[in-house]
Amino acid sequence: MDTGDTAFMLVATAMVMLMTPGLALFYGGLVRSKNVLSTTMQSFFCLGIVSIVWVLYGYSLAFGPDVGGFIGGLKYMGLKGVGLGIGPYSDTIPDLLFCAFQLMFAIITPALITGAYAERMKFTAFALFTVLWATFVYFPICHWVWGGGWLGAMGALDFAGGTVIHINSGAAALVAAIVLGKRKGYGREAMHPHNLPMTILGAGVLWFGWFGFNAGSALSAGPVAVLALFTTQVATGCAAITWVLAEWAVQGKPTTLGAASGAVAGLVAITPAAGFVGPMSALIIGLVAGALCYFAVLMKAKLGYDDALDVVGVHGVGGTWGALATGLFASTVWNSGGADGLFAGNAHQLVVQAIGAGAAIGYSVVLTFIILKIVDVVVGLRPDLEDEVQGLDVTDHKEVGYSL
């Protein structure tokens, strides 16, 4: 066991935890004031409910002994056998610390989906959906890639969660937006963000926490962590610039919301590649991500679905680009433990990345649809029309965000 690596991972784990309250701020500022508390509550509540599920059986399903390449076994239920010694996933940090780090990933993934159905899902439905989705969608896909499952065995590269977290949540978000339908008045009433400074603060917290997200995925305080931290910064900054430039060209003005959204798009896109590519590749990944995700968000209106906070355009499209870009730019010059991509002479890696992305999308779409239908039958998905008009802060929580 290495005390330096352990200290590094303790800090990284805490940074990733902070990302979920950061997401709550980011999303909370984007909705109307009557839904600010219900929206932030959804992210915040994930910190509790997913932690319980993770301890009881989630970690075991994701990282337990492989069963058919699809799911982990039940060896670690209740975290039995997961202790303070070295475990199977790291040679230098306690097994329980690896478990804690991965828990933070499991928490934020269903929280990301909440942006798609913001302002129109009952709290009871959200809670049940979160438990079922984590159990039947997140844990299996996590196992496929990181826990000894079939995608990892195939050689799919996902340094910090492009496929496991962002493609997965983006696909689920699309299904959720379609199944729940549009918000009342969507397309006829103004639904502008009510507090952009809150959103900018949330984006800043996310950017900060993402260094723990990506650099921490190296699992040690070494050169790969340094690479991941630096590529994260470069790609994020580039994406913020290209999103703003694209909207400036299309809409005539650069906006603070565009800068924040572009930064998140860059963070998403670099996530699968962070520890596998060099700085110049990260620059290109970020430049493409900002413009690509901006135009993906514009397509929402043409396609006619109400993805309230643009989860599909940012996380789904950005994550897919990042996964494929890893297959293009990955290089063992930068990380000998990874693989070469297309531009380093290995076209097969791009094929593997595409298979991984396609499998995650297909599985997440089908299972999310089934889970939403089950939740609708059990507790109902949407609030009454009068409750939705009044706002979920009052009807679900008997609170108001502002008393001015």
HELIX and SHEET records of a PDB file:
HELIX    1   1 THR A    3  LEU A   30  1                                  28    
HELIX    2   2 SER A   33  ASN A   35  5                                   3    
HELIX    3   3 VAL A   36  VAL A   53  1                                  18    
HELIX    4   4 TRP A   54  GLY A   58  3                                   5    
HELIX    5   5 TYR A   59  PHE A   63  1                                   5    
HELIX    6   6 MET A   77  LEU A   79  5                                   3    
HELIX    7   7 ASP A   95  ILE A  113  1                                  19    
HELIX    8   8 PHE A  123  TRP A  133  1                                  11    
HELIX    9   9 ALA A  134  TYR A  138  3                                   5    
HELIX   10  10 PHE A  139  TRP A  146  1                                   8    
HELIX   11  11 TRP A  150  MET A  154  1                                   5    
HELIX   12  12 GLY A  162  ILE A  167  3                                   6    
HELIX   13  13 ASN A  168  LEU A  180  1                                  13    
HELIX   14  14 LEU A  196  ALA A  215  1                                  20    
HELIX   15  15 GLY A  216  ALA A  218  5                                   3    
HELIX   16  16 PRO A  223  GLN A  251  1                                  29    
HELIX   17  17 THR A  256  ILE A  270  1                                  15    
HELIX   18  18 PRO A  279  LEU A  303  1                                  25    
HELIX   19  19 VAL A  311  VAL A  311  1                                   1    
HELIX   20  20 VAL A  312  GLY A  316  3                                   5    
HELIX   21  21 VAL A  317  PHE A  329  1                                  13    
HELIX   22  22 LEU A  342  ALA A  344  5                                   3    
HELIX   23  23 ALA A  347  VAL A  378  1                                  32    
HELIX   24  24 LEU A  385  GLN A  390  1                                   6    
HELIX   25  25 LEU A  392  HIS A  397  1                                   6    
SHEET    1   A 2 ASP A  66  VAL A  67  0                                        
SHEET    2   A 2 ILE A  71  GLY A  72 -1                                        
SHEET    1   B 2 ILE A  86  GLY A  87  0                                        
SHEET    2   B 2 SER A  90  PRO A  94 -1                                        
END                                                                             
